[in-house]
Amino acid sequence: MGDLLVLADDLSGAAESAAALRVRGSRRTGPVHVGFWPTDVPAGDTVLDLHSRHLSPADAERRIGEVLAAALGHTVIAKIDSLLRGNLVPVVRALPGPVVLAPALPVAGRTVVGGRVLVDGNPLATTTAWATEGRPAPGTVADVLPGLRTATVPLDVVRSAALAARIAETPPGTVVVCDAETDDDLDRIVTASPGCSLIGSAGLVAAVARALPANGDPGTTTTRPSHHLVVVVGTAEPTAQHQAEQLVQAGATAVDLPCADVLGGTVDRLAQAVATNPLTVVRLTGRAGGRDLSRALGRTVADAVGDADLVLTGGETARHVLDALHVPSLRYVTQIEHGAVRSETPDGRQIVTRPGSFGGPDSLLRIVRALNPDLLPPRPPEGLPMSSSTNPAIAVTMGDGAGVGPEVVVAALLHPSVVETSRSVVVGDAARLRQAADVLGVDVEVVPVQGVEDAVFEAGRINVIDLGLLPADLPWGELSPVAGDAAYHYVRVASEMAMRGEVQAICTAPLNKEALHLGGHVYPGHTELLAELTGTPEVSMMLSTPTLKVIHVTTHIGLIDAIAKIEPGLVERTVRRGHTALVAAGNPNPKIGVCAINPHAGEGGLFGYGEEAEKITPAIETLRADGIDAIGPLPADTLFFLAGRGDYDLVVAMYHDQGHGPVKVLGIEAGVNITVGLPVIRTSVDHGTAFDIAGTGKVDTRSMVEAMRQAIEVAPRPTVN
């Protein structure tokens, strides 16, 4: 197999297919282009949006035939809707036989058993998935292929050695419809179908990607900072409407457009809303529908958004918006959650597309936070205005003064969202903070204070409890026992403030463990240091990103020691701490996935020495008996994949690198370290002191801003008398 061409009938499906080419297990590393018909088919892996879902069958078949004639040398797969919506007969007729059809999408709970599509175990015909189609949902896959002969391959044959022979023996002109419940089933179908034309959901595209050889370097992207984001809800799906309302409740500006005004071209207020608000949600009101409305909405949005980045729900709306913006193609970047695909236009505009029916209640919130968490600043409880007296007090430790700590602290405490929503006081050295401000080229007043009570909170001012422990000539980027000792005392003073109730949370800049040890304080890290200072016998480290949360059973010990330390009681207590933290943050019933220790969760004893059954399973049984939704032990690679797309609220990692690796892949700038189990909220950046760039102004400060944001968000509000 050479270059791959995936044909999709709408844009959200095309983007979903692009993400499928980079699924776990795929060796496809080259760039993935998302093209819009009509266009030439370039070399390399390409997903082409044929924009054919609403064409007549004859026009759809003609369009597919034209593309196939120009795509010689590509391996072609047709991506269809897993719920069987759209023009399936023209797709089958246009592709050369024999044709194998496998519409299952296991990651979304959509399977095929006995030739019937099931949605979360329920027959498609009994669900509301076709509510907007204007006709009943089909009972079987064959029902959407009138006039064509079909032969169903049942699940037991798919999972047997007879699969290839069954497909090969199918009479010419007969469409082979394969049952499938898992990704492994789809992999078997692809392997057993050489020389066949393949039609299926993004799950089948992913299976093809896993079967293809590697294909080169991914190249570079042209991202630019996002200053404005517009979310366009162009679908009537109730799911998307509820998600939009959550986004508005979180602080986004809603622009509700009457359908009649959109169709009449009389909308004149969207441009002003976009220009004056960093985050805008566009919703339709009134009764209307059809392609004319989608096309008119596309023109309306394109005329108003300027250079704003876009989140577009619904494939039809997405295509019309991009056509109106004269966007010729997209380049796949990443998948934020299943179906929510981030791409880039040739000029660097960020575009997220997602089918209207996809995602949980907070899907749009998660997408926005993944693009730019600063667009959703923390908000006070309902009815409680933000003011100096009601904002939480945060003690911010400066970290190792020779590293990037002073720089990220200055940048974070000048950030508007931090200034407006917290009463933050640095525990550190005033002189070093002034040096850091000079490095960053910012104008700031650094003012020594005795504590929160005599601090003044206003823009352009940083309040600091000045311990004065660093020499004026301390070099940047060099290991220093003096800086290590000072970092310890910053944490000590902050913890004492917290224990006295003077602050509601602590946010820590990075310290250097070697410098800490040289300074006479032998602790593995912040987590263990704070546990001792607050008299807490046991705490857990939780890493938090906009798309993934991970708590660790063991942290800063060697791998052999970690395995020895893991036991049912420790696993149980770790899960309970994570559960308590998520409930306190507003999730009343979090779904928690627990990693195994061995590959494939030991695979029934084939790997390891029964550690899962001995060390983890008893804890899971106890937790579930107490009503905690903990599931495991699960293979770590599979669990992180599922959690990354939103299936789990929290992952429990057994040891340090098992949890840290996947989080670091998401980007250090997005990661925040939260210590769970302390008597006070504590957050931290998830990066180190970066001695190589300290004092240069090159440090990415977003992680510290995010650490402050999360501290503010979860900290209790002080009582106002």
ABEGO torsion letter per residue (X at the ends): XBBBBBBBABAAAAAAAAAAAABBGBABABBBBBBBOBBBBBBEBBBBBAGAAABBAAAAAAAAAAAAAAABGBBBBBBBBAAGBEBAAAAAAABBOBBBBBABBAAAGBBBBGGBBBBGGBBAAABAAAAAAGBBBBABAAAABBGBBBBBBBAAAAABAAAAAAAAABBBGBBBBBBBABAAAAAAAAAAABGBBBBBBAAAAAAAAAABBBAEBAEBBBBBBBABBBBBBABABAAAAAAAAAAAAAGBBBBBBBAAAAAAGABAAAAAAAAABABBBBBBBEBBBEAAAAAAAAAAAAAAAEABBBBBBEAAAAAAAAAAAGBABBBBABBABBGBBBBBBAAGBBBBBBBAABEBAAAAAAAAAAABAAABBBBBBBGBBBBAAABBBBBBBAEBAABAAAAAAAAAAABAAAAAABBBBBBBBAAAAAAAAAAAGBBBBBBBBAEAAABBBBBGBBBBBBAGABBAABBBGBBBAAAAAAAAAAAAAAAAAAAAGABABBBBBBBBAAAAAAAGBBBAEAAAAAAAAAGBABBBBBBBBAABBBBBABBBBBAAAAAAABBAAAAAAAAAAAAAAAAAAGBABBBBBBBBABBGGGGGGABEAGAAAAAAAAAAAAAAAAGBBBBOBBBAAAAAAAAAAGABABBBBABAAAAAAAAAAAEAAABBBBBBGBABBBBBBABBAGAAABGAGABBAAAAAAAAAAAAAABBBBBBX
